[in-house]
Amino acid sequence: MKTRAAVLRGGQDPFTVEELTVSEPQAGEVAVRMVAAGMCHTDVLIRELPPEFFMGPQVYGHEGAGVVESVGEGVTHVAPGDHVVLSFNNCGDCPACNQGRFPYCFNFPMANTAGGRPDGTSAFTDTNGDRVGSHYFGQSSFANHTIAAANSVVKVDSSLDLARLGPLGCGVQTGAGTVFNTLGVEAGSSLVVAGAGALGLSAIMAAKVAEAGTIIAIDRHQERLDLATAYGATHVLSGDPVEMTGAIIEATRGGADYAFDATGAAPVVRAVVNGLNNIGTCALAGVGLGELVLDYMTMIGGRTITGVMEGDSTPAEFIPHLAQLNADGVFPFHELIVEFPLDQINEVEAASADGSVVKPVLVF
């Protein structure tokens, strides 16, 4: 099959929209006609890594939504015509997967960022017959048609609008899952959310669903803080991180129960950790490439810091749950979406990077 896809041919190159050939699905794979795909920081993380991390031309995209066209041998949970959301992949048989903790799969790099199938082959070739990487997060959804790993494919209600569901595959499920699954935010409790982008705003929406009593949003941009207030934040903070700890303690009358960092900025993380109460927990999902240094006495009182990936979710269960909350009108993440055609993918990257669009989504 021929398809159009956005290809990144160099770590610092622009995306180019090209015609590719797509293979048939192999055993344990699903062929999907894409309807929409969100873009987030992870799709362009390669630009921040050393050049040796770039493994050649690649189709990225890891927040896809589409319609099943065919399935490979052994796939029984979806069938042609099913509406699906594509999420991360996992090996299904390692200590983490066997405990149902799929985001922490011990083989996560091989399943999600190796640039192809576990055997090294790819689903894409270009017009010269050369290999183009596939299976990014099990899906490589920046293409009109793709081959996805079966573990990445989640069936959703066909009555729902697929164009809005793609972000459930990663960013939205990470923010909401951190609140519901990782932290278990209870009614009346207090939560600090650092970074009011797609992850942070999803967390704030989820905290409102969980009936948190105090929700504090932190961001550098006033328009993001305004959005945070609209979606449930009771307090907003900006400015020097050094001053945030005192403001958090004051707003929560002694320290926050929970915190979620989506910034990856060490000074902000220190501020929110210091703003926790003695048994508070901070979950880190922001991508920070430097060091995080904390004073020993910050931790000895009983605080907890935990990393979080993909909101500690089981996508097959959690994504339909979030989709239903959205359909019920209590989790309006779709209001963050701005749609773009595939040909504008470089403009999409720029809009995502400068923060002018909270959740850009490519539509096919």
Buried (B, 14 or more C-beta within 10 A) or exposed (E): BEBBBBBBBEBEEEBEBBEBBBBEBBEBBBBBBBBBBBBBBBBBBBBEEEEEEBEBBBBBBBBBBBBBBBBBEEBEBBEEEBBBBBBBBBBBEBEBBEEEBBBBBBBBEBBBBBBBBBEEEBBBBBEEEEBBBBBBBBBBBBBBBBBBBBBBBBBBEEEBBBBBBBBBBBBBBBBBBBBBBBBEBEEEBBBBBBBBBBBBBBBBBBBBBBEBBBBBBBBBEEEBBBBBBEBBBBBBBBEEBEEBBEBBBEBBEEBBBBBBBBBBBBEBBBBBBBBBBEEBBBBBBBEBEEEBEBEEEEEEEEBBBEEBBBBBBBBBEBBBBBBBBBEEEEBBBBBBBEBBEBEBBEEBBEBBEEBEBBBBBBBB
